[in-house]
Amino acid sequence: MPQIESAWGARSLARQRKINGARKTKAGELLSHIESGELLISYNLLSSYAYGRYKAGAPIGIVMPRDYTLVLSRTAMIPVRAGRPNLGKKFLNYCLSSRGQAVAVEKSFFFSFDRPIPPGVDAIDPGSGSGVYRPIVIGPALLSTLDQQNRRRFLSEWKASMERK
């Protein structure tokens, strides 16, 4: 199953990122095309990037699908060989603190099941129990991309998809 999903995902993402035959692989490029009116819609952008542009006054709208929306978990780690692990620990403690969480909510799109959707985003309330929001669980299944054979297969599919006209 991961092989099928990986191959399909590479082809699907590549198709989504082509605009008028040109490769558009970066969220910033896609958002710029939406702001200028060259594009009317883009799918599968990270909400935090789009919301940052929206808060800065870009004439864009953000809609979270009502059939299902994947919720990405943000992760942070302190490498075993970090030069100054004490600074990493302070940073992580800040991110998890009440102040750090408040700043994250204020400055970016910060999805949480226990907070309302940010202003200006068209979405179902996460507290509604609708089952629309599906978190990507951090666990061993995500490590499959670290397998070199899977990684090579995914990159090969991606490259082939990007080269098709």
C-alpha positions as CSV (number, residue, x, y, z in Angstrom):
1,M,0.0,0.0,0.0
2,P,2.7,2.6,0.8
3,Q,4.2,2.0,-2.7
4,I,0.9,2.7,-4.4
5,E,0.2,5.8,-2.2
6,S,3.8,7.0,-2.8
7,A,3.6,6.7,-6.6
8,W,0.1,8.2,-6.8
9,G,1.1,11.0,-4.4
10,A,4.1,11.9,-6.6
11,R,2.1,12.0,-9.8
12,S,-0.8,13.9,-8.1
13,L,1.5,16.5,-6.6
14,A,3.4,17.0,-9.8
15,R,0.1,17.6,-11.8
16,Q,-1.1,20.0,-9.2
17,R,2.0,22.1,-9.4
18,K,2.0,22.5,-13.2
19,I,0.6,25.7,-14.5
20,N,0.4,26.4,-18.2
21,G,3.1,23.9,-18.8
22,A,5.4,25.6,-16.2
23,R,6.5,23.9,-13.0
24,K,5.3,25.6,-9.9
25,T,6.7,23.7,-7.0
26,K,6.8,26.3,-4.3
27,A,3.9,27.5,-2.2
28,G,5.1,31.1,-2.5
29,E,5.0,30.9,-6.3
30,L,1.4,29.5,-6.3
31,L,0.3,32.1,-3.8
32,S,1.8,34.9,-5.9
33,H,-0.1,33.6,-8.9
34,I,-3.3,33.6,-6.9
35,E,-2.7,37.1,-5.6
36,S,-2.1,38.4,-9.2
37,G,-5.2,36.7,-10.5
38,E,-3.3,34.4,-12.9
39,L,-4.7,31.5,-10.9
40,L,-8.1,31.3,-9.2
41,I,-7.5,28.2,-7.1
42,S,-4.7,26.1,-5.7
43,Y,-5.1,22.8,-3.8
44,N,-3.0,21.3,-1.1
45,L,-1.1,24.3,0.1
46,L,0.0,24.5,3.7
47,S,-2.5,26.7,5.4
48,S,0.1,28.6,7.4
49,Y,1.7,30.0,4.3
50,A,-1.7,31.0,2.8
51,Y,-2.8,32.5,6.1
52,G,0.4,34.5,6.4
53,R,-0.3,36.1,3.0
54,Y,-4.0,36.7,3.9
55,K,-3.0,38.4,7.2
56,A,-0.6,40.6,5.2
57,G,-3.5,41.8,3.1
58,A,-3.4,39.6,0.1
59,P,-6.7,39.4,-1.8
60,I,-7.1,35.6,-1.3
61,G,-9.5,33.3,0.5
62,I,-8.8,30.1,2.4
63,V,-11.2,27.2,2.4
64,M,-10.6,24.0,4.2
65,P,-12.4,21.1,2.4
66,R,-15.6,19.8,4.1
67,D,-15.2,16.2,3.0
68,Y,-11.9,15.7,4.8
69,T,-8.9,17.8,5.7
70,L,-5.6,16.4,6.7
71,V,-4.0,18.0,9.7
72,L,-0.3,18.1,9.7
73,S,1.5,17.9,13.0
74,R,4.4,20.2,13.6
75,T,7.4,18.4,15.2
76,A,10.6,19.6,16.7
77,M,13.6,17.7,18.0
78,I,17.0,18.4,19.6
79,P,19.6,16.4,17.7
80,V,21.8,14.1,19.7
81,R,24.9,15.9,18.6
82,A,23.5,19.4,18.9
83,G,26.2,21.9,19.7
84,R,24.1,23.7,22.4
85,P,21.3,21.4,23.4
86,N,20.4,23.7,26.3
87,L,19.3,26.3,23.8
88,G,17.2,23.7,22.0
89,K,15.6,22.8,25.2
90,K,14.8,26.4,26.0
91,F,13.3,26.9,22.6
92,L,11.1,23.8,22.8
93,N,10.0,24.8,26.3
94,Y,9.0,28.2,24.9
95,C,7.1,26.7,22.0
96,L,5.1,24.6,24.5
97,S,4.5,27.4,27.0
98,S,1.3,29.4,27.2
99,R,3.2,32.4,25.8
100,G,4.7,30.4,22.9
101,Q,1.3,28.9,22.0
102,A,-0.4,32.4,22.1
103,V,2.3,33.8,19.8
104,A,1.8,30.9,17.4
105,V,-2.0,31.5,17.3
106,E,-1.5,35.2,16.8
107,K,1.2,35.1,14.2
108,S,0.2,32.2,12.0
109,F,-2.4,29.7,11.1
110,F,-2.3,27.5,14.1
111,F,-4.8,24.7,13.9
112,S,-5.9,23.1,17.1
113,F,-8.8,20.9,18.0
114,D,-9.5,23.0,21.1
115,R,-9.4,26.4,19.4
116,P,-11.7,28.1,16.9
117,I,-10.7,28.4,13.2
118,P,-8.8,31.7,12.7
119,P,-10.8,34.7,11.3
120,G,-11.1,34.7,7.5
121,V,-10.9,31.0,7.0
122,D,-13.9,29.1,5.7
123,A,-14.0,25.9,7.6
124,I,-16.0,23.6,9.9
125,D,-15.4,24.3,13.6
126,P,-12.9,21.7,14.9
127,G,-14.9,21.3,18.0
128,S,-18.0,20.2,16.1
129,G,-17.1,16.5,16.2
130,S,-17.8,16.3,12.4
131,G,-14.9,14.0,11.8
132,V,-13.7,16.1,8.9
133,Y,-10.3,16.7,10.3
134,R,-7.9,13.8,10.0
135,P,-4.6,14.2,11.8
136,I,-1.5,12.7,10.2
137,V,-0.3,10.5,13.1
138,I,3.4,10.8,13.9
139,G,4.7,7.2,14.1
140,P,6.6,4.4,12.4
141,A,4.5,4.5,9.2
142,L,6.0,8.0,8.5
143,L,9.5,6.5,8.7
144,S,8.9,4.5,5.5
145,T,10.1,7.5,3.5
146,L,13.5,7.1,5.1
147,D,13.8,3.7,3.4
148,Q,16.2,4.4,0.5
149,Q,14.4,2.1,-2.0
150,N,11.0,3.9,-1.3
151,R,12.7,7.2,-1.4
152,R,14.3,6.5,-4.8
153,R,11.0,5.1,-6.2
154,F,9.1,8.3,-5.0
155,L,11.7,10.6,-6.5
156,S,11.7,8.7,-9.8
157,E,7.9,8.9,-10.0
158,W,8.1,12.6,-9.1
159,K,10.7,13.4,-11.8
160,A,8.8,11.4,-14.4
161,S,5.6,13.2,-13.6
162,M,7.2,16.6,-13.8
163,E,8.7,15.8,-17.2
164,R,5.4,14.8,-18.8
165,K,3.7,17.5,-20.9
